[in-house]
Amino acid sequence: MDTRIKELVEFVKEKYGLTRYKLARYELHRSVNFLYETEYGLDMEWFPEGAEELEDGSNPDGTIVIDLDIGRRQVRHFICVGEDAAGGPRLTDTDPDGIARWLEEETGLIRGQQFELESFEEGKARFRGIVHGVPVSPAAVMTVEWNDAAVLKLFTKDGYFPSPNEVEKEEFQLDRERLADVAMQQVKMIDMPDDEQKKTRPLYGIEEVYVMNDLSATLPVNWREGPPLVELDELLTWQEPLNRKYENEKLQWDEQLTPDQAFAGEASPDAARLTEAEIEKCKNVVIDFLRSIYPQDSGNWRLMQLWRKRGKVRAILSEPSEEDRYFEKRLAIMLDGADFRVLTHGDNYPFVEEREQYNRPGLTVSKQQAFEKLRPHLTVKPYYRYDDGQKKFRLCGMLDCDYFVDAVTGELFHANEL
Protein backbone atom coordinates (compact mmCIF):
# COMPACT_ATOMS: atom_id res chain seq x y z
CA MET A 1 0.00 0.00 0.00
CA ASP A 2 1.29 3.45 -0.92
CA THR A 3 2.36 5.37 2.19
CA ARG A 4 0.11 8.32 1.31
CA ILE A 5 -2.92 6.06 1.02
CA LYS A 6 -1.96 4.29 4.24
CA GLU A 7 -1.91 7.66 6.01
CA LEU A 8 -5.45 8.41 4.77
CA VAL A 9 -6.63 4.97 5.88
CA GLU A 10 -5.27 5.59 9.38
CA PHE A 11 -6.84 9.06 9.36
CA VAL A 12 -10.29 7.61 8.63
CA LYS A 13 -9.82 4.73 11.07
CA GLU A 14 -9.03 7.12 13.90
CA LYS A 15 -11.68 9.67 12.93
CA TYR A 16 -14.51 7.14 13.09
CA GLY A 17 -13.08 4.83 15.74
CA LEU A 18 -12.89 1.77 13.47
CA THR A 19 -10.68 -0.22 15.85
CA ARG A 20 -12.92 -3.28 15.54
CA TYR A 21 -12.91 -3.15 11.75
CA LYS A 22 -10.42 -4.23 9.12
CA LEU A 23 -9.89 -2.63 5.73
CA ALA A 24 -11.07 -5.25 3.22
CA ARG A 25 -10.84 -3.31 -0.05
CA TYR A 26 -9.90 0.13 -1.33
CA GLU A 27 -9.91 1.82 -4.72
CA LEU A 28 -9.05 5.18 -6.24
CA HIS A 29 -11.57 6.96 -8.45
CA ARG A 30 -12.07 10.39 -9.96
CA SER A 31 -14.84 12.54 -11.35
CA VAL A 32 -15.25 15.97 -12.91
CA ASN A 33 -17.69 18.48 -11.45
CA PHE A 34 -19.62 21.22 -13.23
CA LEU A 35 -16.73 23.63 -12.65
CA TYR A 36 -14.49 21.30 -14.70
CA GLU A 37 -12.50 20.45 -11.58
CA THR A 38 -11.12 16.92 -11.22
CA GLU A 39 -11.91 15.39 -7.84
CA TYR A 40 -10.12 12.27 -6.60
CA GLY A 41 -11.64 9.93 -4.07
CA LEU A 42 -10.56 6.93 -2.04
CA ASP A 43 -13.26 4.26 -1.65
CA MET A 44 -12.79 2.01 1.38
CA GLU A 45 -14.75 -1.03 2.55
CA TRP A 46 -14.34 -1.87 6.22
CA PHE A 47 -15.46 -5.32 7.43
CA PRO A 48 -16.29 -6.02 11.08
CA GLU A 49 -13.64 -8.15 12.82
CA GLY A 50 -14.08 -11.81 11.96
CA ALA A 51 -16.43 -11.13 9.02
CA GLU A 52 -15.64 -12.27 5.50
CA GLU A 53 -17.01 -11.56 2.05
CA LEU A 54 -20.18 -13.56 1.34
CA GLU A 55 -20.24 -16.33 -1.26
CA ASP A 56 -22.04 -14.14 -3.78
CA GLY A 57 -19.33 -11.49 -3.47
CA SER A 58 -21.42 -9.08 -1.41
CA ASN A 59 -20.29 -7.43 1.80
CA PRO A 60 -21.16 -8.89 5.20
CA ASP A 61 -23.73 -7.21 7.43
CA GLY A 62 -22.22 -4.29 9.30
CA THR A 63 -19.70 -3.36 6.60
CA ILE A 64 -18.89 0.34 6.55
CA VAL A 65 -18.24 1.91 3.14
CA ILE A 66 -16.44 5.25 3.14
CA ASP A 67 -15.58 7.57 0.26
CA LEU A 68 -12.92 10.15 1.12
CA ASP A 69 -12.28 13.28 -0.95
CA ILE A 70 -8.49 13.14 -1.20
CA GLY A 71 -7.94 16.81 -2.04
CA ARG A 72 -10.08 18.13 0.82
CA ARG A 73 -9.44 15.24 3.24
CA GLN A 74 -13.18 15.11 3.86
CA VAL A 75 -15.54 12.14 3.91
CA ARG A 76 -18.21 12.43 1.22
CA HIS A 77 -20.04 9.16 1.86
CA PHE A 78 -20.34 7.01 4.99
CA ILE A 79 -22.66 4.02 4.58
CA CYS A 80 -23.23 1.14 6.97
CA VAL A 81 -24.42 -1.96 5.11
CA GLY A 82 -27.28 -3.89 6.68
CA GLU A 83 -29.01 -3.41 10.01
CA ASP A 84 -25.92 -3.51 12.22
CA ALA A 85 -24.67 0.06 12.49
CA ALA A 86 -22.86 -0.44 15.78
CA GLY A 87 -19.48 0.51 14.33
CA GLY A 88 -20.33 4.09 13.39
CA PRO A 89 -19.82 7.13 15.62
CA ARG A 90 -22.53 8.10 18.09
CA LEU A 91 -24.26 11.42 17.47
CA THR A 92 -24.55 13.63 20.55
CA ASP A 93 -27.83 15.31 19.56
CA THR A 94 -30.25 14.03 16.96
CA ASP A 95 -32.60 17.01 16.78
CA PRO A 96 -32.27 19.26 13.68
CA ASP A 97 -29.97 21.72 15.45
CA GLY A 98 -27.75 18.93 16.76
CA ILE A 99 -27.41 17.31 13.33
CA ALA A 100 -26.65 20.70 11.77
CA ARG A 101 -23.89 21.33 14.33
CA TRP A 102 -22.41 17.90 13.58
CA LEU A 103 -22.41 18.73 9.86
CA GLU A 104 -20.65 22.02 10.51
CA GLU A 105 -17.91 20.17 12.38
CA GLU A 106 -17.74 17.41 9.77
CA THR A 107 -17.66 19.59 6.65
CA GLY A 108 -16.57 23.08 7.67
CA LEU A 109 -19.73 24.49 6.07
CA ILE A 110 -21.80 27.14 7.87
CA ARG A 111 -25.47 26.57 8.56
CA GLY A 112 -27.66 29.44 7.40
CA GLN A 113 -25.01 30.63 4.97
CA GLN A 114 -24.21 27.49 2.96
CA PHE A 115 -26.87 24.94 3.94
CA GLU A 116 -30.27 24.70 5.56
CA LEU A 117 -32.66 21.96 6.71
CA GLU A 118 -34.87 20.67 3.90
CA SER A 119 -36.66 17.80 5.66
CA PHE A 120 -36.55 15.97 8.99
CA GLU A 121 -38.08 12.74 10.29
CA GLU A 122 -37.14 10.34 13.03
CA GLY A 123 -33.78 8.85 12.11
CA LYS A 124 -33.20 10.94 8.99
CA ALA A 125 -32.36 14.56 8.11
CA ARG A 126 -31.79 16.13 4.71
CA PHE A 127 -30.09 19.49 4.13
CA ARG A 128 -29.72 21.49 0.94
CA GLY A 129 -27.13 23.96 -0.27
CA ILE A 130 -28.04 27.65 -0.18
CA VAL A 131 -26.41 31.03 -0.66
CA HIS A 132 -27.98 34.30 0.51
CA GLY A 133 -30.89 32.16 1.74
CA VAL A 134 -31.65 30.80 -1.75
CA PRO A 135 -31.15 27.19 -2.98
CA VAL A 136 -28.32 26.56 -5.44
CA SER A 137 -28.27 24.71 -8.74
CA PRO A 138 -26.78 22.25 -9.54
CA ALA A 139 -28.22 20.87 -6.34
CA ALA A 140 -26.04 20.44 -3.26
CA VAL A 141 -27.38 17.93 -0.73
CA MET A 142 -26.35 16.37 2.58
CA THR A 143 -28.20 13.46 4.17
CA VAL A 144 -27.72 11.99 7.64
CA GLU A 145 -29.35 8.81 9.01
CA TRP A 146 -28.98 7.20 12.43
CA ASN A 147 -30.45 4.29 14.40
CA ASP A 148 -32.38 4.19 17.69
CA ALA A 149 -29.11 4.32 19.61
CA ALA A 150 -28.12 7.56 17.80
CA VAL A 151 -25.34 5.71 15.95
CA LEU A 152 -24.57 7.03 12.48
CA LYS A 153 -25.87 4.77 9.70
CA LEU A 154 -25.40 7.03 6.69
CA PHE A 155 -23.88 10.35 5.76
CA THR A 156 -23.64 11.67 2.20
CA LYS A 157 -22.45 15.02 0.90
CA ASP A 158 -22.98 15.66 -2.80
CA GLY A 159 -22.62 18.80 -4.86
CA TYR A 160 -20.96 22.18 -4.49
CA PHE A 161 -21.78 24.49 -1.58
CA PRO A 162 -20.65 28.03 -2.52
CA SER A 163 -19.83 30.58 0.14
CA PRO A 164 -21.63 33.96 0.14
CA ASN A 165 -18.53 35.84 -1.03
CA GLU A 166 -18.52 33.73 -4.22
CA VAL A 167 -21.98 34.87 -5.30
CA GLU A 168 -23.26 38.37 -6.00
CA LYS A 169 -26.45 38.98 -4.05
CA GLU A 170 -29.50 40.05 -6.06
CA GLU A 171 -33.09 40.95 -5.24
CA PHE A 172 -35.54 38.44 -6.75
CA GLN A 173 -37.92 40.16 -9.19
CA LEU A 174 -39.74 37.37 -11.02
CA ASP A 175 -43.30 36.11 -10.69
CA ARG A 176 -45.90 34.28 -12.78
CA GLU A 177 -47.11 37.40 -14.58
CA ARG A 178 -43.65 38.56 -15.61
CA LEU A 179 -42.90 35.09 -16.99
CA ALA A 180 -46.19 34.55 -18.82
CA ASP A 181 -44.63 34.94 -22.27
CA VAL A 182 -41.78 32.56 -21.40
CA ALA A 183 -44.27 30.09 -19.94
CA MET A 184 -46.30 30.11 -23.17
CA GLN A 185 -43.15 29.16 -25.08
CA GLN A 186 -42.55 26.32 -22.62
CA VAL A 187 -45.92 24.65 -23.25
CA LYS A 188 -45.14 21.28 -24.80
CA MET A 189 -47.24 18.35 -25.89
CA ILE A 190 -46.29 14.83 -24.90
CA ASP A 191 -47.90 11.54 -25.83
CA MET A 192 -48.27 9.41 -22.72
CA PRO A 193 -48.45 5.71 -23.73
CA ASP A 194 -51.02 3.29 -22.36
CA ASP A 195 -49.35 -0.07 -23.01
CA GLU A 196 -52.38 -2.09 -21.88
CA GLN A 197 -54.85 -0.47 -24.28
CA LYS A 198 -52.26 0.22 -27.01
CA LYS A 199 -53.07 3.88 -27.27
CA THR A 200 -51.57 7.24 -26.34
CA ARG A 201 -52.93 10.11 -24.30
CA PRO A 202 -51.80 13.51 -25.64
CA LEU A 203 -51.13 16.01 -22.86
CA TYR A 204 -50.00 19.61 -22.59
CA GLY A 205 -47.51 20.51 -19.89
CA ILE A 206 -44.85 23.08 -19.01
CA GLU A 207 -41.22 22.18 -19.65
CA GLU A 208 -39.32 23.54 -16.65
CA VAL A 209 -36.64 26.14 -17.32
CA TYR A 210 -34.46 28.64 -15.44
CA VAL A 211 -35.06 32.30 -16.31
CA MET A 212 -32.48 34.96 -15.49
CA ASN A 213 -33.62 37.46 -12.89
CA ASP A 214 -33.22 40.28 -15.44
CA LEU A 215 -35.09 38.27 -18.13
CA SER A 216 -31.97 38.40 -20.32
CA ALA A 217 -31.78 34.65 -20.99
CA THR A 218 -33.01 31.19 -20.06
CA LEU A 219 -30.96 28.20 -18.93
CA PRO A 220 -32.04 24.56 -19.25
CA VAL A 221 -32.79 22.38 -16.27
CA ASN A 222 -30.10 19.71 -16.29
CA TRP A 223 -30.33 16.92 -13.72
CA ARG A 224 -27.13 15.31 -14.94
CA GLU A 225 -24.00 15.51 -12.77
CA GLY A 226 -20.61 16.56 -14.14
CA PRO A 227 -19.49 19.14 -16.70
CA PRO A 228 -22.20 21.00 -18.64
CA LEU A 229 -23.44 19.49 -21.88
CA VAL A 230 -22.54 21.10 -25.19
CA GLU A 231 -26.03 21.97 -26.45
CA LEU A 232 -26.17 22.05 -30.27
CA ASP A 233 -29.60 21.18 -31.71
CA GLU A 234 -28.21 21.18 -35.29
CA LEU A 235 -29.96 19.56 -38.26
CA LEU A 236 -27.57 17.18 -40.05
CA THR A 237 -27.64 16.96 -43.84
CA TRP A 238 -25.46 15.47 -46.58
CA GLN A 239 -25.47 15.05 -50.34
CA GLU A 240 -24.11 11.54 -50.90
CA PRO A 241 -24.03 8.25 -48.99
CA LEU A 242 -20.76 6.78 -47.75
CA ASN A 243 -19.72 3.15 -47.98
CA ARG A 244 -18.04 2.56 -44.64
CA LYS A 245 -18.53 -0.25 -42.14
CA TYR A 246 -18.83 0.26 -38.40
CA GLU A 247 -18.60 -2.41 -35.73
CA ASN A 248 -19.36 -1.82 -32.07
CA GLU A 249 -16.29 -2.08 -29.87
CA LYS A 250 -16.33 -3.29 -26.27
CA LEU A 251 -16.03 -0.20 -24.13
CA GLN A 252 -13.62 -0.04 -21.21
CA TRP A 253 -14.99 2.16 -18.44
CA ASP A 254 -12.71 1.31 -15.52
CA GLU A 255 -9.77 3.65 -14.98
CA GLN A 256 -6.56 2.27 -13.52
CA LEU A 257 -5.47 5.22 -11.43
CA THR A 258 -2.19 5.54 -9.56
CA PRO A 259 -1.51 7.27 -6.21
CA ASP A 260 0.75 9.74 -8.02
CA GLN A 261 -2.14 10.85 -10.23
CA ALA A 262 -4.48 11.16 -7.26
CA PHE A 263 -2.17 13.12 -4.96
CA ALA A 264 -0.96 15.36 -7.77
CA GLY A 265 -4.56 16.09 -8.73
CA GLU A 266 -3.90 15.24 -12.37
CA ALA A 267 -6.71 16.56 -14.54
CA SER A 268 -9.07 13.97 -15.98
CA PRO A 269 -9.49 13.93 -19.78
CA ASP A 270 -13.13 14.78 -19.07
CA ALA A 271 -12.04 18.13 -17.59
CA ALA A 272 -10.99 19.39 -21.03
CA ARG A 273 -13.69 21.50 -22.62
CA LEU A 274 -14.59 20.53 -26.15
CA THR A 275 -13.14 23.21 -28.43
CA GLU A 276 -14.95 24.58 -31.45
CA ALA A 277 -12.61 22.57 -33.68
CA GLU A 278 -13.32 19.38 -31.72
CA ILE A 279 -17.07 19.99 -31.83
CA GLU A 280 -16.84 20.40 -35.61
CA LYS A 281 -14.78 17.21 -35.83
CA CYS A 282 -17.40 15.32 -33.79
CA LYS A 283 -20.16 16.63 -36.03
CA ASN A 284 -18.36 15.53 -39.21
CA VAL A 285 -17.66 12.07 -37.75
CA VAL A 286 -21.34 11.71 -36.83
CA ILE A 287 -22.43 12.79 -40.32
CA ASP A 288 -20.11 10.23 -41.92
CA PHE A 289 -21.57 7.58 -39.64
CA LEU A 290 -25.11 8.53 -40.68
CA ARG A 291 -24.12 8.60 -44.36
CA SER A 292 -22.98 4.98 -43.99
CA ILE A 293 -25.62 3.49 -41.67
CA TYR A 294 -28.65 5.66 -42.53
CA PRO A 295 -27.77 6.96 -46.04
CA GLN A 296 -31.34 8.02 -46.87
CA ASP A 297 -31.84 9.97 -43.65
CA SER A 298 -30.33 13.34 -44.63
CA GLY A 299 -32.31 16.00 -42.76
CA ASN A 300 -33.92 13.39 -40.49
CA TRP A 301 -31.57 13.76 -37.52
CA ARG A 302 -30.61 16.59 -35.19
CA LEU A 303 -27.35 16.51 -33.22
CA MET A 304 -28.61 17.58 -29.80
CA GLN A 305 -25.76 17.22 -27.31
CA LEU A 306 -22.13 16.30 -26.83
CA TRP A 307 -20.32 15.61 -23.58
CA ARG A 308 -17.20 13.89 -22.33
CA LYS A 309 -17.56 10.71 -20.32
CA ARG A 310 -14.69 8.60 -18.99
CA GLY A 311 -12.29 9.53 -21.78
CA LYS A 312 -14.97 9.29 -24.47
CA VAL A 313 -17.42 11.69 -26.09
CA ARG A 314 -21.11 10.86 -26.14
CA ALA A 315 -23.23 12.26 -28.97
CA ILE A 316 -27.03 12.28 -28.66
CA LEU A 317 -29.23 12.61 -31.75
CA SER A 318 -33.00 12.81 -32.09
CA GLU A 319 -35.37 13.01 -35.00
CA PRO A 320 -36.84 16.46 -35.81
CA SER A 321 -40.42 16.84 -34.65
CA GLU A 322 -42.89 19.67 -34.30
CA GLU A 323 -44.26 18.00 -31.17
CA ASP A 324 -42.65 16.83 -27.96
CA ARG A 325 -43.45 13.17 -27.52
CA TYR A 326 -42.96 11.08 -24.42
CA PHE A 327 -40.96 8.66 -26.55
CA GLU A 328 -38.97 9.89 -29.53
CA LYS A 329 -36.46 8.16 -31.73
CA ARG A 330 -32.99 8.66 -30.31
CA LEU A 331 -29.54 7.60 -31.37
CA ALA A 332 -26.51 7.56 -29.08
CA ILE A 333 -23.02 7.41 -30.60
CA MET A 334 -19.93 6.95 -28.45
CA LEU A 335 -16.74 8.50 -29.85
CA ASP A 336 -13.15 8.07 -28.76
CA GLY A 337 -12.13 11.08 -26.70
CA ALA A 338 -8.79 11.52 -28.48
CA ASP A 339 -9.28 10.81 -32.20
CA PHE A 340 -13.12 10.96 -32.16
CA ARG A 341 -13.63 7.77 -34.14
CA VAL A 342 -16.90 5.91 -33.62
CA LEU A 343 -16.62 3.24 -30.90
CA THR A 344 -20.19 2.07 -30.54
CA HIS A 345 -23.76 3.16 -31.13
CA GLY A 346 -27.29 2.25 -30.10
CA ASP A 347 -30.85 3.39 -30.73
CA ASN A 348 -34.32 2.93 -29.30
CA TYR A 349 -36.00 2.15 -32.63
CA PRO A 350 -37.82 -1.09 -31.68
CA PHE A 351 -39.25 0.45 -28.52
CA VAL A 352 -40.49 3.62 -30.25
CA GLU A 353 -41.76 1.94 -33.41
CA GLU A 354 -43.95 -0.38 -31.35
CA ARG A 355 -45.54 2.63 -29.66
CA GLU A 356 -45.96 4.49 -32.93
CA GLN A 357 -48.60 1.88 -33.78
CA TYR A 358 -50.70 2.98 -30.79
CA ASN A 359 -53.98 4.73 -31.50
CA ARG A 360 -53.84 8.49 -30.94
CA PRO A 361 -57.15 10.37 -30.56
CA GLY A 362 -57.78 13.64 -32.38
CA LEU A 363 -56.89 16.87 -30.58
CA THR A 364 -59.62 19.32 -29.58
CA VAL A 365 -57.65 21.62 -27.25
CA SER A 366 -55.22 24.22 -28.61
CA LYS A 367 -51.88 25.15 -27.06
CA GLN A 368 -53.26 28.58 -26.09
CA GLN A 369 -56.32 27.05 -24.42
CA ALA A 370 -54.11 24.65 -22.48
CA PHE A 371 -51.86 27.51 -21.36
CA GLU A 372 -54.79 29.48 -19.96
CA LYS A 373 -55.69 26.47 -17.81
CA LEU A 374 -52.10 25.91 -16.69
CA ARG A 375 -51.35 29.58 -16.05
CA PRO A 376 -52.82 29.83 -12.51
CA HIS A 377 -50.73 26.81 -11.46
CA LEU A 378 -47.34 28.07 -12.65
CA THR A 379 -44.63 28.17 -9.98
CA VAL A 380 -41.58 30.45 -9.97
CA LYS A 381 -38.95 29.66 -7.35
CA PRO A 382 -35.64 31.51 -6.87
CA TYR A 383 -32.36 29.65 -7.37
CA TYR A 384 -28.75 30.71 -7.69
CA ARG A 385 -27.97 28.71 -10.79
CA TYR A 386 -24.44 28.33 -12.13
CA ASP A 387 -24.10 29.85 -15.60
CA ASP A 388 -21.22 28.16 -17.41
CA GLY A 389 -21.18 30.87 -20.06
CA GLN A 390 -20.49 33.62 -17.51
CA LYS A 391 -18.60 31.32 -15.09
CA LYS A 392 -20.59 32.41 -12.06
CA PHE A 393 -23.80 31.82 -10.12
CA ARG A 394 -26.74 33.95 -11.29
CA LEU A 395 -30.07 34.51 -9.59
CA CYS A 396 -32.78 32.82 -11.65
CA GLY A 397 -36.39 31.82 -11.33
CA MET A 398 -37.18 28.18 -11.97
CA LEU A 399 -40.41 28.14 -13.95
CA ASP A 400 -42.39 24.93 -13.53
CA CYS A 401 -45.90 23.53 -13.27
CA ASP A 402 -47.16 20.38 -11.59
CA TYR A 403 -50.30 20.20 -13.72
CA PHE A 404 -51.19 18.86 -17.16
CA VAL A 405 -54.07 19.42 -19.57
CA ASP A 406 -55.60 16.58 -21.56
CA ALA A 407 -55.41 17.66 -25.22
CA VAL A 408 -58.65 15.80 -26.04
CA THR A 409 -60.96 16.39 -23.08
CA GLY A 410 -59.44 19.62 -21.71
CA GLU A 411 -59.27 18.07 -18.25
CA LEU A 412 -56.77 19.72 -15.85
CA PHE A 413 -55.08 17.37 -13.42
CA HIS A 414 -52.05 17.14 -11.12
CA ALA A 415 -48.95 15.19 -12.10
CA ASN A 416 -49.57 12.80 -9.19
CA GLU A 417 -52.73 11.63 -10.97
CA LEU A 418 -50.83 10.35 -14.01
BELMO-V797521 format. One record per helix or strand of 3 or more residues. SS is the DSSP state (A for helix, B for strand). FROM is the first residue (numbers start at 1). LEN is the number of residues. If there is no record, write none. Layout:
SS/FROM/LEN
SS/FROM/LEN
This chain:
A/3/13
B/21/12
B/38/11
B/64/6
B/74/7
A/96/12
B/115/7
B/124/8
B/134/4
B/141/6
B/151/8
A/164/3
A/180/6
B/187/8
B/199/8
B/209/4
B/218/3
B/230/7
A/259/6
A/269/3
A/276/18
B/301/9
B/312/7
B/330/7
B/342/6
A/349/8
A/367/9
B/378/10
B/392/10
B/403/4
B/412/3
A/415/3
